[in-house]
């Protein structure tokens, strides 16, 4: 699926575009779709690789009780106090797990992640609430896709508007990802892995 093409059609609250990164959030997205008393087209970007990923799991408590779909996912166990966070990386989908593993590898304690689970309607308020916790941190948007693809061109000005609404020091997000390209992938696994490692390290500032 070409995410950017679905996002180009988003307007007037006409559909919902998601990119779920946990089993529980995926379940609650489907439940929400069925339980609401109205219907809008639902598009969910979920790669097959997460079915096998050892980190892509949810505790059983997240499937039950009063749990609901989260448009923005924050860290379950913060690695540091808010004042010590120097960099907030906003991402979506499976790249989160590459970022998480790299952060653990480098032992970074001043980088936190926010996962954008719903692209449209854009979650201005929950994103603002989370970003407000880190008023002096740099704000990065990280994606795997080339710059002219994926979510960047859709979220760029929307994240900027959120930052300005809370008078955040960053002002606007910094893009980290592959350079613009005519094709969705390089066609070489070796080159792909090299590019992936480079963008993850750049997003983390290492």
C-alpha positions as CSV (number, residue, x, y, z in Angstrom):
1,X,0.0,0.0,0.0
2,X,1.2,3.5,-0.8
3,X,0.5,5.4,2.4
4,X,1.1,8.8,0.9
5,X,-1.6,8.3,-1.7
6,X,-4.2,7.4,0.8
7,X,-3.2,10.5,2.9
8,X,-3.5,12.8,-0.1
9,X,-7.2,11.9,-0.3
10,X,-7.8,12.7,3.4
11,X,-10.1,15.7,4.0
12,X,-13.4,16.6,5.6
13,X,-13.2,13.7,8.0
14,X,-13.8,11.3,5.2
15,X,-11.8,8.3,6.5
16,X,-9.4,6.9,9.0
17,X,-5.8,6.1,8.3
18,X,-3.8,4.1,10.9
19,X,-0.5,2.5,11.3
20,X,-0.7,0.2,14.4
21,X,2.5,-0.9,16.0
22,X,1.1,-3.2,18.8
23,X,-1.3,-6.1,18.7
24,X,-3.5,-4.5,21.4
25,X,-3.8,-1.2,19.5
26,X,-4.7,-3.1,16.3
27,X,-7.5,-5.0,18.2
28,X,-8.9,-1.8,19.7
29,X,-8.8,-0.1,16.3
30,X,-11.0,-2.9,14.9
31,X,-13.3,-2.8,18.0
32,X,-13.7,0.9,17.7
33,X,-14.7,0.5,14.0
34,X,-17.4,-1.9,14.9
35,X,-18.7,-0.3,18.0
36,X,-19.2,3.2,16.7
37,X,-22.6,4.1,15.5
38,X,-21.3,5.5,12.2
39,X,-19.1,4.1,9.4
40,X,-16.1,5.6,7.7
41,X,-13.5,3.8,5.6
42,X,-10.7,2.4,7.7
43,X,-7.2,1.9,6.2
44,X,-4.6,0.2,8.4
45,X,-0.9,0.1,7.4
46,X,0.5,-3.0,9.1
47,X,3.5,-4.9,7.6
48,X,3.6,-8.7,7.8
49,X,7.0,-8.5,9.5
50,X,5.5,-7.4,12.8
51,X,3.7,-10.7,13.0
52,X,7.0,-12.3,13.7
53,X,8.8,-9.5,15.6
54,X,9.8,-10.6,19.1
55,X,9.2,-7.1,20.5
56,X,5.8,-6.6,18.9
57,X,3.8,-7.9,21.8
58,X,1.1,-6.6,24.2
59,X,0.4,-7.7,27.8
60,X,-2.9,-9.4,28.2
61,X,-4.1,-6.5,30.4
62,X,-4.0,-4.2,27.3
63,X,-6.7,-6.3,25.6
64,X,-9.3,-6.2,28.4
65,X,-11.2,-3.9,30.7
66,X,-11.4,-0.3,29.8
67,X,-8.5,-0.3,27.4
68,X,-9.1,1.6,24.2
69,X,-7.4,2.5,20.9
70,X,-4.5,5.1,21.4
71,X,-4.0,7.5,18.6
72,X,-0.5,8.4,20.0
73,X,1.5,5.8,21.9
74,X,4.1,7.0,24.5
75,X,6.7,5.0,26.3
76,X,5.2,2.6,28.9
77,X,8.3,2.9,31.1
78,X,10.0,6.3,30.7
79,X,13.8,6.0,30.7
80,X,14.4,9.4,32.3
81,X,12.6,12.4,33.8
82,X,11.0,14.7,31.3
83,X,13.6,17.5,32.0
84,X,16.4,15.1,31.0
85,X,15.0,14.3,27.6
86,X,16.9,16.1,24.9
87,X,15.3,14.5,21.8
88,X,11.8,13.4,21.0
89,X,11.5,11.0,18.0
90,X,8.1,10.8,16.4
91,X,7.6,7.8,14.2
92,X,5.0,5.3,13.1
93,X,4.9,1.6,12.5
94,X,7.7,-0.9,12.5
95,X,10.6,1.6,12.4
96,X,9.9,2.1,16.1
97,X,11.3,-1.3,16.9
98,X,14.6,-0.5,15.0
99,X,14.9,2.7,16.9
100,X,14.1,1.0,20.2
101,X,16.8,-1.7,19.7
102,X,19.4,0.9,18.6
103,X,18.7,3.1,21.7
104,X,19.2,0.0,23.9
105,X,22.4,-0.9,22.1
106,X,23.9,2.6,22.5
107,X,22.6,3.0,26.1
108,X,20.9,6.3,25.4
109,X,18.9,7.8,28.3
110,X,18.0,11.2,26.8
111,X,15.9,10.1,23.8
112,X,12.2,9.2,24.0
113,X,9.8,8.0,21.3
114,X,6.2,8.9,20.4
115,X,4.4,6.6,18.0
116,X,1.8,8.1,15.7
117,X,-0.7,5.3,15.4
118,X,-3.4,7.4,13.7
119,X,-2.5,9.7,10.8
120,X,-6.0,10.9,10.0
121,X,-8.0,12.4,11.5
122,X,-4.7,13.9,12.8
123,X,-4.4,13.6,16.7
124,X,-3.5,17.2,17.4
125,X,-4.5,17.2,21.1
126,X,-2.9,14.0,22.3
127,X,0.3,14.8,20.4
128,X,0.3,18.3,21.9
129,X,-0.1,16.8,25.4
130,X,2.8,14.5,25.0
131,X,5.2,17.0,23.3
132,X,4.4,19.6,26.0
133,X,6.2,17.3,28.5
134,X,9.5,18.0,26.7
135,X,9.5,21.8,26.0
136,X,13.2,22.1,25.4
137,X,13.8,18.9,23.4
138,X,14.6,18.6,19.7
139,X,11.7,17.1,17.7
140,X,12.4,14.6,15.0
141,X,10.2,12.8,12.5
142,X,11.7,9.5,11.5
143,X,10.4,7.3,8.7
144,X,11.8,4.4,6.6
145,X,10.2,5.6,3.3
146,X,11.9,8.1,1.0
147,X,11.2,11.8,1.8
148,X,8.6,12.1,-1.0
149,X,6.7,9.0,0.2
150,X,5.3,7.7,3.5
151,X,3.8,10.1,6.0
152,X,6.3,13.1,6.1
153,X,4.6,15.4,3.6
154,X,1.3,14.9,5.4
155,X,2.5,15.3,9.0
156,X,5.1,18.0,8.4
157,X,2.9,21.1,8.8
158,X,0.6,19.4,11.2
159,X,3.3,18.6,13.7
160,X,4.6,22.2,13.2
161,X,1.2,23.6,14.0
162,X,1.1,21.4,17.2
163,X,4.5,22.7,18.2
164,X,3.5,26.3,17.7
165,X,0.2,25.8,19.6
166,X,2.2,24.8,22.7
167,X,5.0,27.4,22.0
168,X,7.5,24.6,21.9
169,X,11.2,25.6,21.5
170,X,11.7,23.3,18.5
171,X,9.3,25.2,16.3
172,X,9.0,22.5,13.7
173,X,10.1,18.9,13.3
174,X,13.3,17.8,11.6
175,X,13.0,15.1,8.9
176,X,15.1,12.0,9.2
177,X,14.7,9.2,6.6
178,X,15.7,8.2,3.1
179,X,16.3,10.8,0.4
180,X,13.5,11.4,-2.1
181,X,13.4,8.6,-4.7
182,X,11.3,7.5,-7.7
183,X,11.1,4.0,-6.4
184,X,9.8,2.8,-3.0
185,X,12.9,0.7,-2.3
186,X,16.5,0.4,-3.4
187,X,16.2,-3.2,-4.7
188,X,19.3,-4.2,-2.8
189,X,19.1,-5.8,0.7
190,X,22.6,-4.7,1.5
191,X,21.9,-1.1,0.5
192,X,18.6,-1.2,2.3
193,X,20.2,-2.3,5.6
194,X,22.9,0.3,5.2
195,X,20.4,3.1,4.7
196,X,18.2,1.8,7.6
197,X,21.1,1.8,10.0
198,X,22.1,5.3,8.9
199,X,18.6,6.8,9.4
200,X,18.1,5.1,12.8
201,X,21.5,6.4,14.0
202,X,20.7,9.9,12.7
203,X,17.3,9.9,14.4
204,X,19.0,9.0,17.7
205,X,21.8,11.5,17.2
206,X,24.6,8.9,17.3
